[in-house]
């Protein structure tokens, strides 16, 4: 036995669930056969994929290969194809793409509707005009009393500007005045799309888009690669046609996504 006992057991648990020999697993991976390997199976294979040290160990074995355990035989099979670990990750990307892209597009649409609502809201413009008038009135007699606008940071200060009895603040006054001017209802209706958008994490969303673009770039590189001078016992296997078709589709959709 070349592989440590606990590691060997973990690999066997993952692989036994696939119920197929190493050579069939290898063929399914290289062919990116979604009809043979499920997403769960691909994730299992990625989780137990041999490390560089383990590959070196099993490939360097010079004894009777038939005497090796199932884990060692699997590792030798996985190590016989160039860049198989990367192909597995791209395989997973292909399988997850539809769900991931739909989620991203849905969230981008939510954010887009919110941005448009803010830019086109007449109620928000009216609220800002009222607030600007308040500020100029409060600062009348000083150079700050003739302002043409204000920073959005000013909005964070409204609740801190208290009345003399400390029972209300400028935000309360703004709301009451907006209600009196029949501005508040239209403002609330126009801003209805912001509730869903407020739950989005813009950094996470942009990060997911970037990760997707990165994977498409990696796939492009792998599809164009023509490896030479491979070590003894390792071979290059061409990517299946489904991978090329997938790349063309995702490249086009990725460019469209970047324009949103």
C-alpha positions in Angstrom: 0.0 0.0 0.0 1.4 3.4 -1.1 -1.4 5.7 0.1 -1.9 6.4 3.8 -4.7 4.4 5.4 -7.1 7.2 6.3 -6.6 8.9 2.9 -7.2 5.5 1.2 -10.4 5.0 3.1 -11.7 8.5 2.2 -11.0 7.9 -1.5 -12.7 4.5 -1.5 -15.8 6.0 0.1 -16.1 8.7 -2.6 -15.2 6.4 -5.5 -17.4 3.4 -4.4 -20.4 5.6 -4.7 -19.6 6.0 -8.5 -19.8 2.2 -9.0 -17.4 2.2 -12.0 -13.8 1.1 -12.5 -10.9 3.6 -12.9 -10.7 3.3 -16.7 -14.4 4.2 -17.1 -14.1 7.1 -14.7 -11.1 8.4 -16.7 -13.0 8.1 -20.0 -16.0 9.9 -18.5 -13.8 12.7 -17.3 -11.8 13.2 -20.5 -15.0 13.0 -22.5 -16.8 15.3 -20.1 -19.8 12.9 -20.1 -22.6 14.5 -18.2 -24.7 11.4 -18.9 -22.2 9.3 -16.9 -21.0 11.6 -14.2 -23.3 13.8 -12.1 -22.3 17.1 -10.6 -22.1 15.4 -7.2 -19.7 12.7 -8.7 -17.5 15.4 -10.2 -17.3 17.2 -6.9 -16.3 13.9 -5.2 -13.6 13.3 -7.7 -12.2 16.8 -7.3 -12.2 16.4 -3.5 -10.2 13.2 -3.7 -8.0 14.0 -6.7 -4.4 12.9 -6.0 -1.9 15.5 -5.0 1.4 16.0 -6.9 3.2 14.0 -4.3 0.7 11.1 -4.5 0.9 11.1 -8.3 4.7 11.0 -8.1 4.5 8.1 -5.6 2.1 5.9 -7.6 3.7 6.6 -11.0 7.1 5.8 -9.6 6.1 2.4 -8.5 8.1 -0.3 -10.3 6.6 -3.4 -8.9 3.6 -5.5 -10.0 0.9 -3.0 -10.7 -1.7 -5.7 -10.2 -0.7 -5.8 -6.5 -1.7 -2.2 -5.9 -4.8 -1.3 -4.1 -7.9 0.3 -5.8 -6.9 3.8 -4.7 -3.4 3.5 -6.1 -4.8 2.1 -9.4 -7.2 5.0 -9.6 -4.5 7.5 -9.0 -2.3 6.0 -11.7 -5.2 6.3 -14.1 -5.9 9.9 -13.2 -2.3 10.7 -13.5 -2.0 9.3 -17.0 -3.7 12.3 -18.7 -2.2 15.8 -18.9 -3.9 18.5 -16.8 -6.8 16.2 -15.8 -7.4 18.1 -12.5 -8.0 21.3 -14.5 -10.3 19.5 -16.9 -12.4 18.2 -13.9 -12.8 21.8 -12.7 -13.8 23.0 -16.1 -16.2 20.0 -16.3 -17.8 21.2 -13.0 -18.0 24.8 -14.4 -19.9 23.5 -17.4 -22.3 21.6 -15.2 -22.9 24.5 -12.9 -23.0 27.2 -15.5 -26.7 27.4 -16.2 -27.7 27.7 -12.6 -24.9 30.1 -11.8 -25.5 32.4 -14.8 -29.3 32.5 -14.2 -28.7 33.6 -10.6 -26.2 36.3 -11.7 -28.5 37.6 -14.4 -31.4 37.7 -12.0 -29.4 39.7 -9.5 -28.0 42.0 -12.2 -31.6 42.7 -13.3 -32.7 43.4 -9.8 -29.8 45.9 -9.4 -30.5 47.4 -12.8 -34.2 48.1 -12.0 -33.1 49.7 -8.7 -30.6 52.0 -10.4 -33.2 53.0 -13.0 -35.8 53.7 -10.3 -33.3 56.0 -8.5 -32.3 57.8 -11.7 -35.9 58.3 -12.9 -37.7 58.9 -9.6 -39.6 62.2 -9.5 -40.4 61.7 -5.9 -36.7 61.3 -5.0 -36.0 64.6 -6.9 -38.7 66.3 -4.9 -37.4 65.0 -1.6 -33.9 66.2 -2.5 -35.3 69.6 -3.4 -37.1 69.9 0.0 -33.9 68.8 1.8 -31.8 71.4 -0.1 -34.3 74.1 0.9 -34.2 73.0 4.5 -30.4 73.2 4.5 -30.3 76.6 2.8 -32.9 77.9 5.3 -30.9 76.5 8.3 -27.7 78.0 7.0 -29.2 81.3 5.8 -26.9 84.3 6.6 -23.8 82.2 5.9 -21.9 81.2 2.7 -23.5 77.7 3.1 -27.0 79.1 2.8 -26.9 79.4 -1.0 -26.0 75.8 -1.9 -27.0 74.3 -5.2 -26.7 70.8 -4.0 -25.4 68.5 -1.2 -23.3 65.4 -0.7 -25.2 62.1 -0.2 -23.3 61.8 3.0 -25.6 64.6 4.3 -28.4 62.0 4.4 -26.6 60.2 7.2 -26.7 63.3 9.3 -30.5 63.9 9.2 -31.4 61.8 12.2 -28.7 63.4 14.3 -30.1 66.9 13.9 -32.5 67.1 16.9 -35.2 69.5 17.8 -34.8 71.6 21.0 -36.9 69.1 23.0 -35.0 66.1 21.5 -38.3 64.5 20.5 -37.8 64.7 16.8 -35.1 65.2 14.2 -34.7 66.6 10.7 -35.6 63.3 9.2 -39.0 63.4 11.0 -39.5 66.9 9.7 -38.6 65.9 6.2 -41.1 63.1 6.2 -43.9 65.3 7.5 -43.2 68.0 5.0 -43.0 65.4 2.1 -46.4 64.0 3.2 -47.9 67.5 3.3 -46.7 68.2 -0.2 -48.0 64.8 -1.5 -44.5 63.7 -2.4 -44.0 60.8 0.0 -46.4 58.3 -1.6 -45.0 58.6 -5.0 -41.4 58.4 -3.6 -42.3 55.2 -1.8 -43.9 53.6 -4.8 -41.1 54.5 -7.1 -38.5 53.1 -4.7 -40.3 49.7 -4.3 -37.6 47.9 -6.3 -34.9 49.0 -3.8 -35.9 46.5 -1.1 -34.8 43.5 -3.2 -31.7 45.3 -4.4 -30.7 46.2 -0.8 -30.2 42.5 -0.1 -27.6 42.1 -2.8 -23.9 42.2 -2.1 -22.4 44.1 -5.0 -18.9 42.9 -4.2 -20.0 39.3 -4.2 -22.0 39.8 -7.4 -19.1 41.4 -9.2 -16.8 38.7 -7.8 -19.1 35.9 -9.2 -19.1 37.6 -12.7 -15.3 37.8 -12.5 -14.9 34.2 -11.5 -17.1 33.1 -14.4 -15.1 35.2 -16.9 -11.9 33.8 -15.4 -13.1 30.2 -16.0 -14.1 31.0 -19.5 -10.6 32.4 -20.1 -9.0 29.2 -18.6 -11.2 27.1 -20.9 -10.1 29.1 -23.9 -6.5 28.5 -23.0 -7.0 24.7 -22.4 -8.9 24.2 -25.6 -6.1 25.9 -27.6 -3.3 24.1 -25.8 -1.2 21.6 -27.6 1.1 20.1 -25.0 4.5 18.8 -26.1 7.2 16.9 -24.3 5.0 15.2 -21.8 6.6 13.0 -19.2 6.7 9.2 -19.8 3.4 7.6 -19.0 1.4 10.7 -19.5 -0.7 11.5 -22.6 -2.7 14.4 -24.0 -6.3 13.9 -24.7 -8.3 16.3 -26.9 -11.3 18.0 -25.4 -14.7 16.8 -26.6 -16.8 18.8 -29.1 -19.2 19.6 -26.3 -16.5 21.7 -24.6 -15.9 23.8 -27.7 -19.6 24.4 -28.1 -19.9 25.3 -24.5 -17.0 27.8 -24.8 -18.6 29.5 -27.8 -21.8 29.9 -26.0 -20.4 31.2 -22.7 -18.0 33.6 -24.5 -20.9 35.2 -26.2 -23.0 35.3 -23.1 -20.1 36.6 -21.0 -19.6 39.5 -23.4 -23.3 40.3 -23.2 -23.1 40.1 -19.4 -20.2 42.5 -19.2 -22.2 45.1 -21.0 -25.0 45.1 -18.5 
